[in-house]
Amino acid sequence: MFITPAYAQAAGAPGAGDFIGMILPLVLIMGVFYFLLIRPQQRKMKEHQEMLKKVGKGDTIVTTGGLIGKVVKVIDDRELQVEVGENVKVRIVRSGIADVRAKGEPAKAEAEAK
């Protein structure tokens, strides 16, 4: 009924196969996280940076605070002047833009139409 000491001592020491067996699932989980979470997030961030670079005069934008306005003037590479209401203009930083709703038309096209 009792286990003899010979059976209790018969188990061998863990080998290199056990170590690889433990590491392999961790590597697979890290690979899944990379392809499902990290890589798409990097792609989305890159697209957002490209969108911010292309914002120009006449574009309708949405700020991260939720204001919707039209770009009136590009002050420099980092700042824009946005009209959020009639005769209400604010200066915002490009990184504060969440989305570009509509692209504006070039100024020459407006002048020719008049």
N, C-alpha and C positions, 0 to 999 in steps of 0.2 A: 504494500500500500504506500509506503514512503518511497520517495525518490532516492536512489542510491547516490552517494557522492560522485561516482564515476559519471553518471549522466549529467549532473549539474556542472561538471568541469569540462564536458565534451565540447561546448561551444567554442568556436575559434574567434580570434581577434578580427575586428572589421578590417577589410582590405581596401585596396584602391578602387575597386568596383563600387563599393558603397559610397565613397566620396563623390565619384562622378554621378552616381545615382541621386545624390542630394543636390548637387550643383546644377544639373541639367534642367530641372523644373524652374529653378530661379532664373536661369538664362532665358528660357522660353517665355516666362512671365515678363521679363524685361523687354524682350523683343516684341511681344504683343502690345505692351504699353507704348513703346516707341512708335509702332505703326498705327495704332488706333488713337493715341492721345497727343503725343509730342509732335510728330510730323505734321498732322493737319493744323495744329495750332501755329506752328512756325509758318506754314503756307498762308494761313489767314492773316497773320501779322505782317507778312511781306506784302500781301495784296493791299492791306490798309495803308502801309507806308507809301506804296506807289500811288494810291488814291490821294493821299495828302499832298504829295508832290505836284499832282496835276490840277489842284484846285486853283481857279483863277477868277478874274473879274466876271461877274454875271452869274456865277454858279449859286444855286440854292442849296444851303447846307443845314444840317442839324448838329447842334453842339452836344457835348456830353451832358450838359445841364438840361437839355431838352428844348432850347430855343431854336426856332427856325428863322433863318434870315437869308438875305442875298448879299453876296460879296460885292462891295462897292469899290474897294481899293486894296491892292496888295502892297503892304507897307514894306516888308522885307521877306527874307526866307522863312522867318518864324512867326510873323504877325500879319493879320488881315484886319481890314475894317469891314464890318458887317452891318447892314441895315436890318434891324429887327422889327421896325415899325416905321410909320410915316415920320420922317425927319428924326428918327432915333437911331444913332449909329454907335456901335460899340467896337472896341478893339479886342480881338481874341488871338490866342496862340494857336498855331496850326494843329498842335497835338490835342487841342480841345475839340476837334471836329470828330463827330461820331459817324456821320454819313453824308454823302453828297446825293441830294435828291434829283436835281436836274442840272444839266450843263447849260451854261449861258451861251448866248450867241456872240460872235465877235462884234466889236464896236463898229467896224466898217460896214457890216451887213445892216446894222440899224441906221447908219447914216445914209446909205443908198436907198433904203426903203422910204425915207422921208422925202 
